[in-house]
Amino acid sequence: MSLKTAYEPFFKIGAAISRWDLKTPSRVELIKEEFSSLTAENDMKPFAFLDEETNLAHPELYNTAPAIRTDNAKPYLEFARDNGIPLRGHNLVWHNQTPKWFFYRNYDMEGKLADRDLMLARLEHYIRSVLEYVQTEYPGVIYAWDVVNEAVDEGDFRKSLWLETVGKDFVIKAFEFARKYAAPGVALFYNDYETAQEWKRDFIIKEILKPLMERGLVDGMGMQSHLLMDHPGMEEYRTALKMYGALGLEIHITELDMHNADPSEESMHRLAERYGELFSLLVSAKKKGKANITSVTFWNLLDETSWLSGFRRETSYPLLFHGDCEKKEAYYKVLEVCQQK
């Protein structure tokens, strides 16, 4: 039994993949065997869609209507379509991995920042261009979008060029444009990390989700879930999951991994046990109606390709597969949880 078949009664099981995964036969087979949802790790973020060469060469033509490129996203869209695996769009608006020139008048970083009206025109055109491209060329492939990613930090809206040029309502405006151009049935999500932290949880609910819900603009909450071996506690995570779930929104676990720098057998056993606790919590919340979890996505396929090793500056062993797509104890523990339920 595979992950996707075991969890089909509860939620999709996904993975974030790279272009190299799509070029490696053993990883392609793993993707097709185990997963029922995919996310492009980096190649559908703003820097990958925005056509730097064209925009900077001809700012007079594209100042309010930025040109996009589609070559980075195309392999994922084609693979998803050809193999019948739905795709999460990640992401439309983010302070990171959005080129700095995008925020300047005439895309000239030697000049002044764009004003609010110019940035809103660019934002709407960009979202419209991306959504119309994927929905026209690959209809039905993308089932959800992370519309805004990581807009909260240090107790308030994150200090960013989006905040500086547009204002706090850049989140609402992004969702307005996404709702305007998204195909019927495509779910719109707010996505963030450390979403079980009490202050951040409460801020997201009060300042982002509820205002969006009042306007009918949001369908779901994305809990990234980059976990440590001792943080957050499972009760803290359970509380947050229930609070987001109580809003009536869909819940996606969007970027799941567990940083662990110790590859010993004992440590990998502890990793498996922690994954078991988490999936027991997720399945229980789904069955009891505490949270409408519809998708759980692991961030990367293998320990060796995990972003965490670079981010943490130490080798991490955070996932269910390693080596040549070999299954770890954690894989079997996640399957065991579902079979027990």
N, C-alpha and C positions, 0 to 999 in steps of 0.2 A: 504493500500500500504506500502511496506517495503522500506528501504533505497536502497537495491540492485536493486529492480525493478524500483524505481523512477529514479535512476541515471544511469540505464543501457544504455540509449542513449549517455551518456557523458563519464563515467569512472567507473571502479570498485570501490566498497566501501568495505574497509577492516578493520580488527581489529587485533591487537597484542594480542595473547592469551597465557595462561600459562597451565601447565599440570593440575593445579587444575580446570581450566575452563572446561577441557575435562572430568573431573570426577564429575562435578556438572550438573545434568539433566536440570535445568532451564537455565543455561548458554549455554549448548549445543543446546537447542532449540532456544535460542536467536541468536546464531551464524548461525545456519542453516536458520533462518527466514530472518535475516537482512543483511548478508554479502556475498560478492562475491569474496573475497580475504582474505587470512589469513597470518599472520606472527608469527613465534614462538618468544615469547618475549625474551627468553634467551637461549633456549635449542638447538639452531643451531649456536651459537657463538663458537669461537675457543676453549675455555675452555671446552665446552660440547662435542666437537668432539674428541679432543686430548686425547689419552689413557695414562694418567699419570702413572698408575701402570706398564703397559707394557714397556713404553719408559724408565722409570727410572730404571726398573729392568734389562733391557737388552740393554743398550746404544750401545753396540758393534754391535747389529743387526739393530738398528733403528736410528743410528746417522744421516744418510742422508735421511732416509725414515721413518718419524714418523708414528707410528701406530695410527689408529683412532678407536674410539668406536662409535656405532650407536644406542645404546639403548635410549639415550636422545632424539634424533630426531625422532625415529620411531613412537611414538604415533601421532605426528603432521602429518607426511607423510601418515600414514594409515587413519587418520580421513579425511584429505583433499582428498585422493584418493576415499575413500568409500562414501563421500558425494558430490563429484564432485565440490569441491571448490578449485581453484588454490592457490598455496602457493608462497609467496615471500621468497627467501632464504636470511637470515640475520644472520651473515655476514661472509665473508671469511677472511678479514684482518682488524685488529683493534689493536690499542695500548693497549686498555683496554680489560679485560676479555680474554686475551691471557696469559697463564701461563708464569711466568718469566723464568722457567727452559728451556723453548723452545728456548731461545736465547743463551744458553751456550753450549760450547763444551761438548760432551757426556752428555748433560743435567745436568751437575754438576755445581750448583750455587756457589760452593766453588772455582771453576776454572775460566777460562777466557771466555769472550764472544766469540761466534762463529764468524768466518770471513764471508766476503761477499759471497764467493763461497758456503760455507756450508749452509748459510741461504737461498740462492737462491735454492739450491737443496732441502732443507726441504720445502720451500714455494711451489715449483712446485709439489713435491710429495703429500703434504697436499691437495692442491687444486685439483689435479687429483684424489686423493682417495675419497674426499668428493663428487665431481661431478660424478664420475663413480658410486659410491654407489647409490646416489639418482636417477640417470638416468637409471641405470640398474634395480634396485628394484622397483622404482616408476616412470616409464617413463611418461613424460608429466605433472607431478604434479607441479613441480616448473617452473614458467614462467619468473622469474627474480631473479637476485642475486645482493645484495649490495656487490660488490667486495671489495672495500676499504671504510672504515668508518672513518670519522673525522680525516683526515690527516693534517688539517690546524689549526693553533692557533697562536695568538700573531703576526700577520703580516707575517707569513712565514710557512714553513712546520713545523708541530708540533715536538718538541723534544721528541723522543720516541726511544725505542730499535730497532724498524724497521729502523728509520733514522740512528741510530748509527751503526748498523751492516751491512746494505745494502747501504744506501745512499738515496738521494732524489728520485732516479728512482725506489724505491721499489713500488711506485704506478703503474708505467708503467709496471714493471715486473709482478706484480700481475694480471693486466689486460691481459698481454700477455698469461700468463698461463691459466687464466680463458677462454679467447677466444679459446685457443688451445683445451681445453677439454669440453667446454660447448656444449650441444646438439644444433643443428640448431633451431633457433627460441627463444632460451632463452636469454633474454635481460640482459645486464650488466650495472650496475649503480655505479656511485660515490654518496655517501651519507654523508650529514653533517648537523650540526645545525647552527642556526643564519645565514642562507644563504641569508637573506635579508639585512644584514649589508653591507654597501657600500664597505668597504675595503675587507671584506671576499668574497663577491660576485665577485668582480673584480679579486681577487687573484685566486679563484677557476676557473673562466673562462680562465684566461691567463695561469696559471701554471699547471692546471690539465686537464680541459676539452679539450681545444684546442690541446695540445700535444697528448692526447689520440685520439681525432678525426682525427688528421693527420695520425695516424697509423691504423685507423679503428677499434679501440679497445673498444669504449664505445657506448652504446645505449641510456643512459638516465642519468638524474640528479635527485637525491633524495633530496628533501627539507624536512627536518625532521619536522619543524613547531611546536616545543614546544613553544607555545605563552604565553604571559602574557596578562592581561586585557588592558594594555595600551602600549604594545610593541610587535612587531613593529607596526608602523602605517600602515594602509591598503594601502596607496599610496606607501610607501616604499616597501611593500610586492608585490604590483602590478608591480612596476618597475623591481624588481628582477625576478619575474615570467616571464615577457616579455623578459628580457635579456637572461635568460636561454632558453626560448622558441625560441628566434630568432636564436639560434645555430642549430635548426632543430632536437634536441634531444627529446626523450620522457621525460615527467616530471611526477614523482611520488611524491605525498605528503605522506611521509613515516611514520611519527610518530606524528600525530596531537593530541594535547590537549591544553587546556587553563587553566593555573594555576589560581585558584580562591579560597581563603581561607574563603570566606564569604558565608554560606549556606542560607542566608536570601532570601525571595521571591524576593525582589528588585534586589539583586545581581544576582540571577539565571536568572532573566529577562534580565539583562545586558549581562550575558553570552550568552543567546539565541540570543540577537541582534548582538553580535560580531560574533557568528557562522554564523548568517544570512548574515552579510557583507562579511565574508570570502567566503562562498559558492556562493554568488552572483558573487563575483570576479572570482572564479574558473570557474563557468559555462560560464560566459561572455567571459573569455579568451579562453576557449575551442571553443565556438561557433564562435567567431570572428577570429579564427586561430592564435591568439597571442601566444598560448602555447598548445602543444599537450599533455595535461594531460590525462593519461590513468589509473591512480589508485590513490585513496585517502585512507589512512589507519589511523584509530584512534589508539592511543597507550593505550591499555587496553580496557576492556569492561565496567567496572563500576567505579564510583567514589571510592568505597570502595577498589578496587584492583589497583588503580592507583599508579604507581611508584613515582609520584610527592610528595605524603605525606612524604615518607621517604627522598627523595632528598631535598625537601624544608624545612623539619623538622617542618611542620605544616600541619594539615589536609587540603587536597585539594579536590575541587569539580569540576573537569575539563571536564567531559565527558557528553554524552547524556543519559546515563542510570545510575540508582543507586538502592540500596536496592536489592530486589529480581527481578532484571532485569526490573525495572519500568522505563517508559519513562519520561524524563524531558521535560520542555518547550523547551530546546534547540533542542531536537529531532524533535519536531513538526515544529520548525522554519526552520531546515535544509530541511525537507520535503516540506515545503511551498515554499522555494526558487525554488526548482526544478519544482514544479507545476506551479509557476508563469512564468517560462521560456518556 
